[in-house]
Every structure is written in structure tokens, then in C-alpha cells.
Amino acid sequence: MSGLSLDRHTALVLIDLQQGILGLPTVTPADRILEQGIRLAEAFRARQLPVVLVRVAWSPDGGDLPSGRTERPGPAAAPPAAFSAFPPGLASDGDIVITKRHWGAFTGTELDLQLRRRGITGIVLAGISTSIGVESTARSAWEHSYELTFAEDATTDTDADSHAHTFGKIFPRLGRIGTTDEIITALDA
């Protein structure tokens, strides 16, 4: 998208770029998504803009696992701690780390507080998976009145149809869509 612009006070929010999720079979290879996520994080850090790393994790006893009657229930037990570990090269001192227990990064976390106390008005959002963690976070961010930009080449899903639907139908109604290169260029505009 040409003419992509970002709020002066924008944060990068990367969803679930963690060992256990990066091992899933994804539409775009997860190593490529991680590479783009690292590029974005480095660009934000170089401009002293916040980088938020969101991971999903649960207590060892599983007492905080999501519950509810569904056709496709989530995990029955908490995965090992290594599931939630960030891969080498992603995290850096000064990053904000948010641990979520549901799909969206705003539900039951201090994400909104951490962004607002830094005067953040815009969010660049990317990660895995498009139709679950990223979309849930995007919907909440939009409801919290953040200006949203989606890094399409830094976001993927485990299902091609779900990924295409979210980028084709949902994200255009919540914000702007750009590539990693376009977003990095917009940071300097």
C-alpha cells in the first residue's frame, strides 16, 4: 500500500512468536514470519519506540486454562515452560513482555495500561496466528481506539482460508495493511 503512515507514538506488538507456536505448520513458514518480526522489532528499537512481545502461557497446574463448551477445545493441560520461550534473537532488554491466557492480548492483561502510560496511539500488529491471536488482539485494540497497521508479511495462520478471510475482510475494517518494508519506511516519514 503506498502512502502508509503511522502515528508518531506507535508501538510494535508481536503476537505469539514463541517456541511452541513457531513449531506449528503455518501458511507462510514460521521462520520467515520470525525473521520479519525481528526486522520490525529492530527498526522500532532503533527509533526508541516500544516493542511488545506477547506470549501465551498458563500456570503449571493448568488452573488458568480457558474453559467453555466448544467444538474444538483448547489444551487440556498446560504445556511445558519451553512452549512459551521466545526464540533467540527476538527479545531485547527494554521490551515489554505480556503473558496472555486467552486469544487476545488485551483480555486479562496489562497491555492497554503499558501502552497508554507511554502515550501510544498506534499499534503495528503482526504474529501467529492471523485469525486467532492477531485478530482477537486487533479487535480489542480497535475497540480501545488505537490506530492499527497490520504487517501482512510478518503474520501467518495455520489455515490459508482463515488467513485470507481475516486479511481480506476483517483487517481492512480495523486499520491499514502494509509490508514490513513499507512499515519501516513509514517509521521515518
C-alpha positions as a LaTeX table, in Angstrom:
\begin{tabular}{lrrr}
\hline
Residue & $x$ (\AA) & $y$ (\AA) & $z$ (\AA) \\
\hline
Met1 & 0.00 & 0.00 & 0.00 \\
Ser2 & 1.52 & 3.33 & $-0.99$ \\
Gly3 & 1.34 & 6.28 & 1.34 \\
Leu4 & 1.28 & 4.22 & 4.50 \\
Ser5 & 1.57 & 6.47 & 7.53 \\
Leu6 & 1.94 & 5.77 & 11.24 \\
Asp7 & 1.12 & 7.74 & 14.34 \\
Arg8 & 4.20 & 9.35 & 15.88 \\
His9 & 3.54 & 7.36 & 19.05 \\
Thr10 & 3.29 & 3.83 & 17.65 \\
Ala11 & 4.28 & 0.55 & 19.28 \\
Leu12 & 5.04 & $-2.79$ & 17.69 \\
Val13 & 3.00 & $-5.67$ & 19.13 \\
Leu14 & 4.13 & $-9.16$ & 18.12 \\
Ile15 & 1.73 & $-11.98$ & 18.92 \\
Asp16 & 2.86 & $-15.48$ & 19.95 \\
Leu17 & 6.28 & $-15.58$ & 18.27 \\
Gln18 & 7.31 & $-18.21$ & 20.79 \\
Gln19 & 8.85 & $-21.67$ & 20.56 \\
Gly20 & 5.63 & $-23.68$ & 20.87 \\
Ile21 & 3.73 & $-21.65$ & 18.29 \\
Leu22 & 6.63 & $-21.28$ & 15.85 \\
Gly23 & 6.67 & $-25.08$ & 15.59 \\
Leu24 & 3.16 & $-25.27$ & 14.15 \\
Pro25 & 2.59 & $-25.86$ & 10.43 \\
Thr26 & 1.77 & $-22.41$ & 9.05 \\
Val27 & 0.73 & $-20.98$ & 5.68 \\
Thr28 & 3.89 & $-18.87$ & 5.46 \\
Pro29 & 6.86 & $-20.65$ & 7.06 \\
Ala30 & 7.20 & $-19.56$ & 10.67 \\
Asp31 & 10.92 & $-18.88$ & 10.30 \\
Arg32 & 10.07 & $-16.22$ & 7.67 \\
Ile33 & 7.48 & $-14.65$ & 9.98 \\
Leu34 & 10.03 & $-14.62$ & 12.81 \\
Glu35 & 12.63 & $-13.01$ & 10.53 \\
Gln36 & 10.19 & $-10.23$ & 9.59 \\
Gly37 & 9.19 & $-9.81$ & 13.24 \\
Ile38 & 12.84 & $-9.38$ & 14.22 \\
Arg39 & 13.33 & $-6.81$ & 11.44 \\
Leu40 & 10.35 & $-4.83$ & 12.70 \\
Ala41 & 11.48 & $-5.06$ & 16.32 \\
Glu42 & 14.96 & $-3.83$ & 15.44 \\
Ala43 & 13.51 & $-0.91$ & 13.47 \\
Phe44 & 11.23 & 0.11 & 16.36 \\
Arg45 & 14.02 & $-0.18$ & 18.92 \\
Ala46 & 16.36 & 1.90 & 16.73 \\
Arg47 & 13.76 & 4.69 & 16.87 \\
Gln48 & 13.16 & 4.29 & 20.63 \\
Leu49 & 9.61 & 3.07 & 20.02 \\
Pro50 & 8.12 & 0.34 & 22.23 \\
Val51 & 8.30 & $-3.31$ & 21.26 \\
Val52 & 5.72 & $-5.54$ & 22.93 \\
Leu53 & 6.23 & $-9.29$ & 22.85 \\
Val54 & 3.06 & $-11.21$ & 23.65 \\
Arg55 & 3.16 & $-14.86$ & 24.55 \\
Val56 & 0.55 & $-17.34$ & 25.64 \\
Ala57 & 1.23 & $-19.38$ & 28.77 \\
Trp58 & $-0.59$ & $-20.97$ & 31.66 \\
Ser59 & 0.27 & $-21.93$ & 35.21 \\
Pro60 & 1.79 & $-25.42$ & 35.61 \\
Asp61 & $-1.37$ & $-26.75$ & 37.27 \\
Gly62 & $-3.50$ & $-25.57$ & 34.32 \\
Gly63 & $-5.89$ & $-23.75$ & 36.63 \\
Asp64 & $-5.98$ & $-20.73$ & 34.32 \\
Leu65 & $-6.59$ & $-22.62$ & 31.06 \\
Pro66 & $-9.58$ & $-21.23$ & 29.13 \\
Ser67 & $-12.72$ & $-23.20$ & 29.72 \\
Gly68 & $-16.03$ & $-23.40$ & 27.95 \\
Arg69 & $-18.02$ & $-25.72$ & 25.74 \\
Thr70 & $-16.59$ & $-25.67$ & 22.23 \\
Glu71 & $-16.48$ & $-27.94$ & 19.21 \\
Arg72 & $-12.66$ & $-27.70$ & 19.21 \\
Pro73 & $-11.44$ & $-27.28$ & 22.78 \\
Gly74 & $-8.02$ & $-25.86$ & 23.58 \\
Pro75 & $-5.31$ & $-27.64$ & 25.55 \\
Ala76 & $-6.40$ & $-29.90$ & 28.40 \\
Ala77 & $-3.16$ & $-29.31$ & 30.31 \\
Ala78 & $-0.58$ & $-26.57$ & 30.43 \\
Pro79 & 2.31 & $-27.14$ & 28.00 \\
Pro80 & 5.87 & $-27.19$ & 29.35 \\
Ala81 & 7.54 & $-23.83$ & 30.08 \\
Ala82 & 9.66 & $-24.12$ & 26.91 \\
Phe83 & 6.45 & $-23.73$ & 24.88 \\
Ser84 & 6.31 & $-20.04$ & 25.86 \\
Ala85 & 10.02 & $-19.24$ & 25.49 \\
Phe86 & 10.98 & $-16.62$ & 22.95 \\
Pro87 & 13.39 & $-17.79$ & 20.23 \\
Pro88 & 16.95 & $-16.48$ & 20.15 \\
Gly89 & 17.26 & $-13.06$ & 18.54 \\
Leu90 & 13.72 & $-11.83$ & 19.19 \\
Ala91 & 13.65 & $-10.38$ & 22.70 \\
Ser92 & 15.80 & $-7.48$ & 23.86 \\
Asp93 & 16.26 & $-5.60$ & 27.12 \\
Gly94 & 13.60 & $-2.92$ & 27.40 \\
Asp95 & 10.91 & $-4.85$ & 25.51 \\
Ile96 & 7.53 & $-5.09$ & 27.17 \\
Val97 & 6.54 & $-8.72$ & 27.73 \\
Ile98 & 2.86 & $-9.55$ & 28.08 \\
Thr99 & 1.68 & $-13.02$ & 29.04 \\
Lys100 & $-1.86$ & $-13.80$ & 27.96 \\
Arg101 & $-4.04$ & $-16.75$ & 28.78 \\
His102 & $-6.69$ & $-16.23$ & 26.12 \\
Trp103 & $-6.60$ & $-15.50$ & 22.39 \\
Gly104 & $-6.43$ & $-11.72$ & 22.61 \\
Ala105 & $-3.54$ & $-9.82$ & 24.19 \\
Phe106 & $-5.81$ & $-7.27$ & 25.91 \\
Thr107 & $-8.01$ & $-9.78$ & 27.78 \\
Gly108 & $-6.89$ & $-10.12$ & 31.39 \\
Thr109 & $-3.50$ & $-8.42$ & 30.81 \\
Glu110 & $-1.97$ & $-5.01$ & 31.39 \\
Leu111 & $-1.31$ & $-4.36$ & 27.68 \\
Asp112 & $-3.58$ & $-1.31$ & 27.47 \\
Leu113 & $-2.06$ & 0.16 & 30.64 \\
Gln114 & 1.51 & $-0.35$ & 29.38 \\
Leu115 & 0.68 & 1.32 & 26.05 \\
Arg116 & $-1.32$ & 4.23 & 27.47 \\
Arg117 & 1.28 & 5.11 & 30.11 \\
Arg118 & 3.76 & 5.53 & 27.24 \\
Gly119 & 1.37 & 7.75 & 25.26 \\
Ile120 & 0.92 & 5.16 & 22.50 \\
Thr121 & $-1.84$ & 5.92 & 19.99 \\
Gly122 & $-0.96$ & 3.48 & 17.21 \\
Ile123 & $-0.06$ & $-0.18$ & 17.00 \\
Val124 & 1.71 & $-2.17$ & 14.32 \\
Leu125 & 0.46 & $-5.71$ & 14.76 \\
Ala126 & 1.93 & $-9.00$ & 13.50 \\
Gly127 & 2.45 & $-12.61$ & 14.54 \\
Ile128 & 0.80 & $-16.01$ & 14.63 \\
Ser129 & $-1.99$ & $-16.84$ & 14.15 \\
Thr130 & $-3.80$ & $-14.35$ & 11.97 \\
Ser131 & $-7.37$ & $-15.47$ & 12.67 \\
Ile132 & $-6.95$ & $-16.19$ & 16.37 \\
Gly133 & $-4.40$ & $-14.27$ & 18.47 \\
Val134 & $-3.72$ & $-11.47$ & 16.00 \\
Glu135 & $-7.36$ & $-10.88$ & 15.03 \\
Ser136 & $-8.60$ & $-11.07$ & 18.63 \\
Thr137 & $-5.96$ & $-8.55$ & 19.69 \\
Ala138 & $-6.79$ & $-6.31$ & 16.71 \\
Arg139 & $-10.49$ & $-6.23$ & 17.50 \\
Ser140 & $-9.78$ & $-5.22$ & 21.10 \\
Ala141 & $-7.19$ & $-2.64$ & 20.02 \\
Trp142 & $-9.71$ & $-1.10$ & 17.64 \\
Glu143 & $-12.31$ & $-1.00$ & 20.45 \\
His144 & $-9.66$ & 0.76 & 22.59 \\
Ser145 & $-9.28$ & 3.37 & 19.78 \\
Tyr146 & $-5.73$ & 2.54 & 18.71 \\
Glu147 & $-4.75$ & 3.28 & 15.11 \\
Leu148 & $-3.87$ & $-0.11$ & 13.65 \\
Thr149 & $-1.44$ & $-1.18$ & 10.95 \\
Phe150 & $-1.00$ & $-4.84$ & 10.04 \\
Ala151 & 2.30 & $-6.21$ & 8.78 \\
Glu152 & 0.99 & $-8.71$ & 6.26 \\
Asp153 & 4.33 & $-10.39$ & 5.53 \\
Ala154 & 5.01 & $-10.77$ & 9.26 \\
Thr155 & 1.71 & $-12.51$ & 10.02 \\
Thr156 & 0.53 & $-16.03$ & 9.27 \\
Asp157 & $-2.01$ & $-18.65$ & 10.23 \\
Thr158 & $-2.28$ & $-22.42$ & 10.34 \\
Asp159 & $-5.20$ & $-22.22$ & 7.90 \\
Ala160 & $-4.94$ & $-20.48$ & 4.50 \\
Asp161 & $-8.67$ & $-19.71$ & 4.20 \\
Ser162 & $-8.80$ & $-18.17$ & 7.68 \\
His163 & $-5.69$ & $-16.07$ & 6.94 \\
Ala164 & $-7.15$ & $-14.83$ & 3.65 \\
His165 & $-10.52$ & $-14.05$ & 5.22 \\
Thr166 & $-9.01$ & $-12.03$ & 8.05 \\
Phe167 & $-6.72$ & $-10.00$ & 5.76 \\
Gly168 & $-9.38$ & $-9.62$ & 3.07 \\
Lys169 & $-12.48$ & $-8.93$ & 5.16 \\
Ile170 & $-11.63$ & $-8.06$ & 8.78 \\
Phe171 & $-8.34$ & $-6.13$ & 8.90 \\
Pro172 & $-9.31$ & $-3.57$ & 6.23 \\
Arg173 & $-12.20$ & $-2.55$ & 8.53 \\
Leu174 & $-9.89$ & $-2.18$ & 11.54 \\
Gly175 & $-6.82$ & $-0.47$ & 10.11 \\
Arg176 & $-4.26$ & $-0.31$ & 7.33 \\
Ile177 & $-2.24$ & $-3.15$ & 5.82 \\
Gly178 & 1.37 & $-2.90$ & 4.73 \\
Thr179 & 4.56 & $-4.87$ & 4.29 \\
Thr180 & 7.46 & $-4.89$ & 6.70 \\
Asp181 & 9.43 & $-2.68$ & 4.29 \\
Glu182 & 6.55 & $-0.18$ & 3.98 \\
Ile183 & 6.16 & $-0.01$ & 7.74 \\
Ile184 & 9.88 & 0.55 & 8.30 \\
Thr185 & 9.81 & 3.31 & 5.67 \\
Ala186 & 6.77 & 4.89 & 7.34 \\
Leu187 & 8.62 & 5.00 & 10.67 \\
Asp188 & 10.91 & 7.64 & 9.18 \\
Ala189 & 8.20 & 9.71 & 7.48 \\
\hline
\end{tabular}
